[in-house]
Amino acid sequence: MRKERAWPAHNTIWRWHFYAGLFCIPFIFVLSISGAIYLFKPQVEAVLDQPYDQLIITGKRATVEAQVSAALAAMPGAALNAYVLPETQHSAVRVLVGQRKDLTRVYVHPETLQILRLEHEDDKLMKVVHRLHGELLIGDIGSNLVELAASWAIVMIITGLYLWWPSNLKSLAGIVYPRLSKSGRVWWRDLHGVTGFWISFFTLFLLLSGLPWAKSWGGLLKEVRHISAGKVVQQDWTTGRSSELAERQKMNMAAGDESEHANHMAHKHEAHQHGADKMPQAKQDYSALDRLVATVQPLHLAAPVLISPPSKKSPEWTAKSDAQNRPLRVNLVLDASSGEIKSRKDFADRPLLDRIIAYGVAIHEGQFFGWFNQLLGLLTALGLTLLSVSAIVLWWRRRSVGTLGAPPANKQSTAYSVGLIAFILVLGILLPFFGITLLAVLLVERWVLRYIPSARNFLGLNLVLVE
């Protein structure tokens, strides 16, 4: 008799949801906490930098070239990565200087040229939080783990909504709002289901908007764009730690350098000939800065605004707004001899896909529509934490001693509907890490674990239900 094609039974979906949650919950805790902190990056950095934004300046400010030279003298062997336009008249000058893959922020008094602070960019509090959120502080491997967790979290949300969907709606209690008068398992189940419902949309948005930054998914997207465009595509974001460091190194290398160490060796040779404190070549290279600052400053671009010299990344002087609210970003190419703007690229000039991703990232980071965006992100992070805690409580109360506590497997195999198979295939293609690991889990469970008595009992494969 031919098997009837159908969608899987409630227990099968519950089992998928359980496994997805079991894997994702540790990551959800880390990503929710780090993401909630990173939402308030502008406020946190404003507090940390407050001493350097309330300087007393009584005399004439030094030239920009002199400010940059002072910063470079404080970091022998480094090259100018970018000059950051001061946001107020009382702000210390921030100069980014780099050597190979390292980047240091030098705080310079604009009048006295005193070095107020040296801070490695990778040691900044919000940078550490950002790396924890995106790569678990372990580079590309961490980025791949976060992508894997995000892929299964998407499945967790979809299956959770399927389980939440009321089959016979008689009341909104326990569906849209929890039944607070109940206790025990019902109270925890309501709290879990209702919380999941309210945060599901924004959680899916956060998960999807973060994928372009992941090492694997973002790298594949970039390759597809290269092939479709027939040329190298310049993106406004990096994919994984190695991509970020490669971009940084290009910015730290002078245009025309042929090796990783050329910029470092040039400075070393120059210091040997002329003395590191004199740095005559650096003064000549950066003499255009005062003209360029005079051109860029009146434009009032969204802060921070970075002016960078020619490098391996760009053969010309450039200026850009690096605002977290990405739709405000602007890129300029500058003429060093005249100080004029050679070309300008506004947000509207970017490819459509870049603009869509930029909107997603700005919302993801809580910077698109002000404090309400931050509040929405914070509530979602708190909701995910509550969702995870309630899931752990429900699992711990349900599990039997000596078992994992997974929902029972189904005894009879069902020929699933074409729609379901197509949906899983599409999801597996769009989320390759999910597709690969799903196939691995199904094969291992089907052909290995079922034949190991201890594993079969632990995973609930011998507790079967008939669909």
RODO-2510 file (C-alpha; in nm, 4 decimals, decimal comma):
residues 467
     n   res          X          Y          Z
     1     m     0,0000     0,0000     0,0000
     2     r     0,1354     0,3403    -0,0986
     3     k     0,2175     0,5665     0,1916
     4     e     0,0209     0,8845     0,2182
     5     r     0,2350     1,1954     0,1818
     6     a     0,1892     1,4306     0,4744
     7     w     0,3499     1,6902     0,6921
     8     p     0,5270     1,5447     0,9955
     9     a     0,3370     1,4836     1,3152
    10     h     0,3578     1,7156     1,6140
    11     n     0,6084     1,4889     1,7881
    12     t     0,8506     1,4910     1,4950
    13     i     0,8515     1,8713     1,4784
    14     w     0,8924     1,8825     1,8551
    15     r     1,1942     1,6541     1,8276
    16     w     1,3570     1,8811     1,5651
    17     h     1,2800     2,1818     1,7820
    18     f     1,4352     2,0105     2,0843
    19     y     1,7609     1,9232     1,9075
    20     a     1,7904     2,2708     1,7557
    21     g     1,7358     2,4317     2,0946
    22     l     1,9730     2,1941     2,2737
    23     f     2,2539     2,2977     2,0396
    24     c     2,1680     2,6680     2,0154
    25     i     2,0927     2,7652     2,3758
    26     p     2,4578     2,8023     2,4916
    27     f     2,5259     3,0255     2,1920
    28     i     2,2028     3,2190     2,2467
    29     f     2,3131     3,3139     2,5973
    30     v     2,6483     3,4460     2,4708
    31     l     2,5057     3,6234     2,1664
    32     s     2,2130     3,7765     2,3563
    33     i     2,4307     3,9194     2,6332
    34     s     2,7058     4,0462     2,4020
    35     g     2,4511     4,1798     2,1530
    36     a     2,2595     4,3642     2,4249
    37     i     2,5819     4,5334     2,5386
    38     y     2,6880     4,6232     2,1840
    39     l     2,3554     4,7959     2,1192
    40     f     2,4775     5,0761     2,3451
    41     k     2,8204     5,1179     2,1877
    42     p     2,7794     5,4959     2,1251
    43     q     2,6809     5,5630     2,4862
    44     v     2,9510     5,3370     2,6347
    45     e     3,2289     5,4799     2,4190
    46     a     3,1133     5,8352     2,4911
    47     v     3,1533     5,7685     2,8650
    48     l     3,4932     5,6008     2,8227
    49     d     3,6218     5,8832     2,6007
    50     q     3,4740     6,1636     2,8071
    51     p     3,8123     6,2749     2,9515
    52     y     3,9424     6,3198     2,5960
    53     d     3,6455     6,5222     2,4759
    54     q     3,6613     6,7945     2,7390
    55     l     4,0091     6,9352     2,6802
    56     i     4,0958     7,2915     2,7670
    57     i     4,2382     7,4596     2,4556
    58     t     4,3519     7,8194     2,4988
    59     g     4,5933     7,8744     2,2113
    60     k     4,6276     7,8046     1,8427
    61     r     4,5728     7,4469     1,7290
    62     a     4,8635     7,2700     1,5633
    63     t     4,8394     7,1783     1,1971
    64     v     4,6864     6,8447     1,1062
    65     e     5,0188     6,7358     0,9582
    66     a     5,1904     6,8096     1,2890
    67     q     4,9239     6,6191     1,4820
    68     v     4,9702     6,3132     1,2596
    69     s     5,3495     6,3385     1,2822
    70     a     5,3251     6,3433     1,6622
    71     a     5,1087     6,0303     1,6556
    72     l     5,3505     5,8510     1,4223
    73     a     5,6470     5,9495     1,6387
    74     a     5,4733     5,7782     1,9319
    75     m     5,4536     5,4539     1,7318
    76     p     5,7895     5,4063     1,5538
    77     g     5,7623     5,2009     1,2369
    78     a     5,3867     5,2542     1,1979
    79     a     5,2107     5,4225     0,9054
    80     l     4,9058     5,6458     0,8956
    81     n     4,5898     5,4418     0,8584
    82     a     4,3390     5,7255     0,9040
    83     y     4,2973     6,0682     1,0584
    84     v     3,9671     6,0965     1,2470
    85     l     3,8004     6,4370     1,2309
    86     p     3,7477     6,5742     1,5857
    87     e     3,3773     6,5862     1,6661
    88     t     3,4009     6,8992     1,8840
    89     q     3,6417     7,1882     1,9407
    90     h     3,7358     7,0351     2,2762
    91     s     3,8055     6,6823     2,1504
    92     a     4,1448     6,5177     2,1392
    93     v     4,2584     6,4277     1,7910
    94     r     4,2304     6,0552     1,7162
    95     v     4,4885     5,9211     1,4728
    96     l     4,4793     5,5584     1,3605
    97     v     4,8267     5,4249     1,2923
    98     g     4,9017     5,0737     1,1790
    99     q     5,1768     4,8242     1,1203
   100     r     5,0882     4,5135     0,9230
   101     k     4,7707     4,3764     1,0863
   102     d     4,7941     4,5864     1,4033
   103     l     4,6010     4,9088     1,4490
   104     t     4,6465     5,1621     1,7296
   105     r     4,4384     5,4671     1,8158
   106     v     4,6580     5,7570     1,9286
   107     y     4,4935     6,0413     2,1227
   108     v     4,6783     6,3686     2,0555
   109     h     4,6238     6,7067     2,2210
   110     p     4,5404     6,9344     1,9247
   111     e     4,7317     7,2309     2,0698
   112     t     5,0313     7,0926     2,2608
   113     l     5,0697     6,7695     2,0565
   114     q     5,0965     6,5780     2,3830
   115     i     5,0182     6,2072     2,3477
   116     l     4,7250     6,1542     2,5826
   117     r     4,6614     5,7858     2,5227
   118     l     4,7616     5,4869     2,3115
   119     e     4,4977     5,2191     2,2641
   120     h     4,5111     4,9108     2,0453
   121     e     4,1872     4,8857     1,8484
   122     d     4,1479     4,5163     1,9291
   123     d     4,1671     4,5969     2,3023
   124     k     3,8807     4,8463     2,2989
   125     l     3,5899     4,7262     2,5124
   126     m     3,3296     4,7448     2,2381
   127     k     3,5664     4,5798     1,9907
   128     v     3,6083     4,2860     2,2287
   129     v     3,2292     4,2650     2,2708
   130     h     3,1868     4,2818     1,8918
   131     r     3,4358     3,9992     1,8385
   132     l     3,2724     3,7917     2,1131
   133     h     2,9360     3,8400     1,9431
   134     g     3,0573     3,7628     1,5921
   135     e     3,3326     3,5083     1,6405
   136     l     3,3461     3,4058     2,0088
   137     l     3,6974     3,5601     2,0243
   138     i     3,8438     3,2662     1,8278
   139     g     3,8575     3,4070     1,4754
   140     d     3,7192     3,2362     1,1660
   141     i     3,6452     2,9103     1,3509
   142     g     3,4277     3,1057     1,5922
   143     s     3,2563     3,2828     1,3035
   144     n     3,1685     2,9453     1,1522
   145     l     3,0345     2,8224     1,4870
   146     v     2,8179     3,1336     1,5219
   147     e     2,6885     3,0820     1,1675
   148     l     2,6073     2,7184     1,2454
   149     a     2,4242     2,8223     1,5623
   150     a     2,2377     3,0974     1,3763
   151     s     2,1297     2,8496     1,1067
   152     w     1,9869     2,6073     1,3617
   153     a     1,8346     2,8953     1,5586
   154     i     1,6358     2,9842     1,2467
   155     v     1,5074     2,6255     1,2406
   156     m     1,4356     2,6483     1,6133
   157     i     1,2209     2,9593     1,5633
   158     i     1,0334     2,8143     1,2631
   159     t     0,9564     2,4846     1,4368
   160     g     0,8665     2,6730     1,7558
   161     l     0,6093     2,8783     1,5681
   162     y     0,4706     2,5590     1,4159
   163     l     0,4310     2,4074     1,7640
   164     w     0,2860     2,7320     1,9026
   165     w     0,0226     2,7632     1,6276
   166     p    -0,3164     2,6842     1,7883
   167     s    -0,5034     2,3988     1,6197
   168     n    -0,8307     2,4798     1,7936
   169     l    -0,8325     2,8392     1,9121
   170     k    -1,0816     2,9027     2,1896
   171     s    -0,8924     3,1651     2,3854
   172     l    -0,5851     3,3842     2,3493
   173     a    -0,4689     3,2733     2,6927
   174     g    -0,1483     3,0733     2,6646
   175     i    -0,1177     3,1848     2,3019
   176     v    -0,0765     3,5629     2,3063
   177     y    -0,0407     3,6116     2,6809
   178     p     0,0601     3,3676     2,9585
   179     r    -0,1865     3,2294     3,2084
   180     l    -0,0252     3,3732     3,5177
   181     s    -0,2823     3,2092     3,7447
   182     k    -0,1502     2,8678     3,6469
   183     s     0,1529     2,7060     3,8052
   184     g     0,4094     2,4381     3,7377
   185     r     0,4627     2,3066     3,3872
   186     v     0,1684     2,4997     3,2345
   187     w     0,3083     2,8315     3,3625
   188     w     0,6535     2,7610     3,2213
   189     r     0,5103     2,6343     2,8914
   190     d     0,2994     2,9496     2,8516
   191     l     0,5973     3,1683     2,9338
   192     h     0,8089     2,9845     2,6757
   193     g     0,5498     2,9809     2,3983
   194     v     0,4210     3,3357     2,4413
   195     t     0,7709     3,4838     2,4668
   196     g     0,8774     3,2926     2,1567
   197     f     0,5775     3,4238     1,9643
   198     w     0,6397     3,7889     2,0485
   199     i     1,0104     3,7917     1,9685
   200     s     1,0084     3,5478     1,6752
   201     f     0,9942     3,8026     1,3917
   202     f     1,2691     4,0282     1,5190
   203     t     1,4827     3,7268     1,6155
   204     l     1,4592     3,5926     1,2601
   205     f     1,5490     3,9392     1,1327
   206     l     1,8563     3,9583     1,3582
   207     l     1,9705     3,6105     1,2557
   208     l     1,9320     3,6758     0,8840
   209     s     2,0843     4,0251     0,8936
   210     g     2,3952     3,8896     1,0669
   211     l     2,4706     3,6192     0,8081
   212     p     2,6482     3,8453     0,5509
   213     w     2,9204     3,9069     0,8124
   214     a     2,9858     3,5368     0,8748
   215     k     3,3043     3,3883     0,7308
   216     s     3,1427     3,1074     0,5319
   217     w     2,7992     3,2472     0,4385
   218     g     2,9313     3,5968     0,3719
   219     g     3,2249     3,4604     0,1753
   220     l     2,9934     3,2523    -0,0447
   221     l     2,7713     3,5549    -0,1014
   222     k     3,0717     3,7599    -0,2087
   223     e     3,1861     3,4885    -0,4515
   224     v     2,8383     3,4698    -0,6049
   225     r     2,8419     3,8480    -0,6475
   226     h     3,1876     3,8321    -0,8091
   227     i     3,0664     3,5728    -1,0596
   228     s     2,7397     3,7517    -1,1406
   229     a     2,9079     4,0920    -1,1756
   230     g     3,2090     3,9594    -1,3657
   231     k     3,4453     4,1678    -1,1520
   232     v     3,5717     4,2118    -0,7976
   233     v     3,2918     4,3508    -0,5800
   234     q     3,3827     4,6110    -0,3167
   235     q     3,1721     4,5580    -0,0059
   236     d     3,1235     4,7861     0,2923
   237     w     3,1690     4,4970     0,5350
   238     t     3,4160     4,2183     0,6026
   239     t     3,3462     3,8461     0,6339
   240     g     3,5179     3,6922     0,9331
   241     r     3,8302     3,7861     1,1250
   242     s     4,0772     3,6985     0,8489
   243     s     3,8913     3,9238     0,6051
   244     e     3,8979     4,2109     0,8557
   245     l     4,2713     4,1728     0,9162
   246     a     4,3426     4,1508     0,5427
   247     e     4,1564     4,4780     0,4836
   248     r     4,3396     4,6392     0,7737
   249     q     4,6767     4,5305     0,6363
   250     k     4,5974     4,6803     0,2973
   251     m     4,5158     5,0105     0,4676
   252     n     4,8447     4,9951     0,6594
   253     m     5,0557     4,9412     0,3484
   254     a     5,1558     5,2300     0,1254
   255     a     5,0457     5,2222    -0,2373
   256     g     5,3091     5,0422    -0,4439
   257     d     5,4346     4,8185    -0,1628
   258     e     5,4906     4,4663    -0,2953
   259     s     5,5219     4,2739     0,0281
   260     e     5,3626     4,2515     0,3708
   261     h     5,6713     4,4016     0,5321
   262     a     5,7484     4,6750     0,2798
   263     n     5,5891     4,9538     0,4778
   264     h     5,7573     4,8426     0,7990
   265     m     6,0991     4,8093     0,6314
   266     a     6,0675     5,1479     0,4623
   267     h     6,0072     5,3207     0,7940
   268     k     6,2889     5,1238     0,9564
   269     h     6,5331     5,2202     0,6803
   270     e     6,4216     5,5825     0,6957
   271     a     6,4610     5,5948     1,0727
   272     h     6,8113     5,4510     1,0374
   273     q     6,9083     5,7211     0,7859
   274     h     6,7412     6,0287     0,9298
   275     g     6,6436     5,9424     1,2874
   276     a     6,2993     5,8190     1,3944
   277     d     6,2173     6,1509     1,5564
   278     k     6,2617     6,3485     1,2323
   279     m     6,0617     6,1281     0,9896
   280     p     6,1034     6,3622     0,6896
   281     q     5,9264     6,1319     0,4456
   282     a     5,6187     6,1072     0,6687
   283     k     5,5897     6,4879     0,6749
   284     q     5,6097     6,5045     0,2980
   285     d     5,3550     6,2265     0,2511
   286     y     5,0992     6,3831     0,4847
   287     s     5,1388     6,7486     0,3955
   288     a     4,8096     6,7364     0,2034
   289     l     4,6091     6,6643     0,5176
   290     d     4,5409     7,0256     0,6120
   291     r     4,3947     7,0963     0,2673
   292     l     4,1843     6,7819     0,2748
   293     v     4,0517     6,8454     0,6253
   294     a     3,9515     7,1968     0,5190
   295     t     3,7504     7,0411     0,2357
   296     v     3,5844     6,7581     0,4299
   297     q     3,5049     6,9288     0,7615
   298     p     3,2420     7,1750     0,6239
   299     l     3,0472     6,8806     0,4748
   300     h     2,9373     6,7748     0,8256
   301     l     2,9364     6,4053     0,7416
   302     a     2,8040     6,1640     1,0039
   303     a     3,0737     6,0835     1,2608
   304     p     3,3207     5,9258     1,2733
   305     v     3,4811     6,0686     0,9591
   306     l     3,8104     5,9096     0,8532
   307     i     4,0609     6,0583     0,6080
   308     s     4,3098     5,8024     0,4750
   309     p     4,6225     5,8307     0,2597
   310     p     4,6889     5,6241    -0,0543
   311     s     4,7386     5,2578     0,0325
   312     k     4,7244     4,9095    -0,1128
   313     k     4,3470     4,9305    -0,0746
   314     s     4,3084     5,2618    -0,2566
   315     p     4,5726     5,4457    -0,4644
   316     e     4,4247     5,7862    -0,3767
   317     w     4,3413     5,9930    -0,0713
   318     t     3,9958     5,9059     0,0570
   319     a     3,7515     6,0237     0,3209
   320     k     3,4499     5,8391     0,4513
   321     s     3,1772     5,8551     0,7088
   322     d     3,2004     5,5338     0,9117
   323     a     2,8712     5,5885     1,0977
   324     q     2,6994     5,2839     1,2488
   325     n     2,3766     5,4113     1,0939
   326     r     2,4955     5,2905     0,7567
   327     p     2,2465     5,4763     0,5342
   328     l     2,4267     5,7945     0,6453
   329     r     2,7620     5,6780     0,5108
   330     v     2,9426     5,8694     0,2370
   331     n     3,2676     5,7896     0,0531
   332     l     3,4879     6,0564    -0,1045
   333     v     3,7936     6,0409    -0,3295
   334     l     4,0127     6,3487    -0,2810
   335     d     4,2741     6,5349    -0,4849
   336     a     4,5820     6,5778    -0,2642
   337     s     4,7304     6,8680    -0,4603
   338     s     4,4191     7,0877    -0,4726
   339     g     4,2182     6,9458    -0,1799
   340     e     3,9119     6,9144    -0,4043
   341     i     3,6645     6,6260    -0,4141
   342     k     3,7234     6,4068    -0,7199
   343     s     3,4233     6,1804    -0,6662
   344     r     3,1507     6,1207    -0,4110
   345     k     2,9520     5,8051    -0,3447
   346     d     2,6434     5,8388    -0,1284
   347     f     2,4359     5,5566     0,0143
   348     a     2,1861     5,5842    -0,2718
   349     d     2,4692     5,5141    -0,5185
   350     r     2,5417     5,1707    -0,3728
   351     p     2,4066     4,8487    -0,5297
   352     l     2,0603     4,7464    -0,4103
   353     l     2,1873     4,4385    -0,2256
   354     d     2,4440     4,6482    -0,0388
   355     r     2,1733     4,8904     0,0685
   356     i     1,9449     4,6111     0,1889
   357     i     2,2272     4,4564     0,3931
   358     a     2,3257     4,7994     0,5279
   359     y     1,9716     4,8640     0,6520
   360     g     1,9723     4,5212     0,8151
   361     v     2,3058     4,5783     0,9899
   362     a     2,2067     4,9256     1,1111
   363     i     1,8896     4,7830     1,2663
   364     h     2,0807     4,4796     1,3955
   365     e     2,3208     4,7114     1,5804
   366     g     2,0376     4,9308     1,7114
   367     q     2,1459     5,2438     1,5251
   368     f     1,8843     5,2980     1,2532
   369     f     1,5902     5,4616     1,4291
   370     g     1,7339     5,5940     1,7521
   371     w     1,6634     5,4842     2,1075
   372     f     1,3571     5,2815     2,0074
   373     n     1,5790     5,0619     1,7887
   374     q     1,8061     5,0019     2,0884
   375     l     1,5061     4,9260     2,3095
   376     l     1,3633     4,6806     2,0571
   377     g     1,6985     4,5031     2,0323
   378     l     1,7337     4,4922     2,4103
   379     l     1,3839     4,3467     2,4571
   380     t     1,4606     4,0819     2,1951
   381     a     1,7854     3,9882     2,3691
   382     l     1,6074     3,9670     2,7050
   383     g     1,3278     3,7642     2,5430
   384     l     1,5785     3,5168     2,3975
   385     t     1,7389     3,4791     2,7394
   386     l     1,3984     3,4173     2,8991
   387     l     1,3121     3,1739     2,6192
   388     s     1,6315     2,9788     2,6859
   389     v     1,5826     2,9711     3,0647
   390     s     1,2224     2,8491     3,0326
   391     a     1,3318     2,5851     2,7799
   392     i     1,5933     2,4537     3,0231
   393     v     1,3370     2,4378     3,3057
   394     l     1,0828     2,2544     3,0876
   395     w     1,3462     2,0095     2,9661
   396     w     1,4801     1,9414     3,3158
   397     r     1,1319     1,8764     3,4546
   398     r     1,0395     1,6421     3,1695
   399     r     1,3568     1,4315     3,1349
   400     s     1,3887     1,0951     3,3018
   401     v     1,7021     0,9933     3,4840
   402     g     1,9555     0,8442     3,2452
   403     t     1,8010     0,9937     2,9322
   404     l     1,8524     1,3110     2,7308
   405     g     1,4846     1,3936     2,7560
   406     a     1,4225     1,4221     2,3820
   407     p     1,0611     1,3817     2,2638
   408     p     0,9921     1,0195     2,1563
   409     a     1,0695     0,9263     1,7974
   410     n     0,7936     0,8042     1,5657
   411     k     0,7680     0,4359     1,4829
   412     q     0,6265     0,4414     1,1335
   413     s     0,8108     0,6304     0,8621
   414     t     0,5922     0,8633     0,6621
   415     a     0,6384     0,9763     0,3026
   416     y     0,6511     1,3473     0,3684
   417     s     0,4810     1,5951     0,1393
   418     v     0,6573     1,7456    -0,1591
   419     g     0,6096     2,0888    -0,0049
   420     l     0,7955     1,9915     0,3126
   421     i     1,0800     1,8252     0,1227
   422     a     1,1132     2,1307    -0,1034
   423     f     1,1136     2,3611     0,1992
   424     i     1,3908     2,1619     0,3716
   425     l     1,5972     2,1491     0,0512
   426     v     1,5685     2,5237    -0,0041
   427     l     1,6546     2,5913     0,3595
   428     g     1,9527     2,3552     0,3353
   429     i     2,0801     2,5340     0,0245
   430     l     2,0307     2,8842     0,1658
   431     l     2,1851     2,7769     0,4976
   432     p     2,4611     2,5323     0,3946
   433     f     2,5788     2,4650     0,7500
   434     f     2,2248     2,3629     0,8441
   435     g     2,1889     2,1392     0,5389
   436     i     2,5188     1,9593     0,5979
   437     t     2,4688     1,9058     0,9707
   438     l     2,1034     1,8032     0,9291
   439     l     2,2059     1,5344     0,6832
   440     a     2,4816     1,4186     0,9177
   441     v     2,2455     1,4029     1,2176
   442     l     1,9800     1,2084     1,0239
   443     l     2,2332     0,9567     0,8907
   444     v     2,3995     0,9040     1,2287
   445     e     2,0668     0,8678     1,4075
   446     r     1,9258     0,6338     1,1423
   447     w     2,2236     0,4081     1,0763
   448     v     2,4375     0,4235     1,3903
   449     l     2,2641     0,5324     1,7100
   450     r     1,9565     0,3132     1,6644
   451     y     2,1816     0,0073     1,6799
   452     i     2,3617     0,1077     2,0000
   453     p     2,1294     0,0171     2,2926
   454     s     2,2685     0,2721     2,5384
   455     a     2,2536     0,5541     2,2820
   456     r     1,9062     0,4456     2,1664
   457     n     1,7763     0,4596     2,5228
   458     f     1,9515     0,7898     2,6028
   459     l     1,8120     0,9640     2,2925
   460     g     1,4602     0,8229     2,3239
   461     l     1,4800     0,6269     2,0006
   462     n     1,3217     0,3234     2,1664
   463     l     1,0254     0,5290     2,2930
   464     v     0,8224     0,5357     1,9748
   465     l     0,4904     0,6823     1,8748
   466     v     0,2786     0,5942     1,5737
   467     e     0,1924     0,8840     1,3446
***
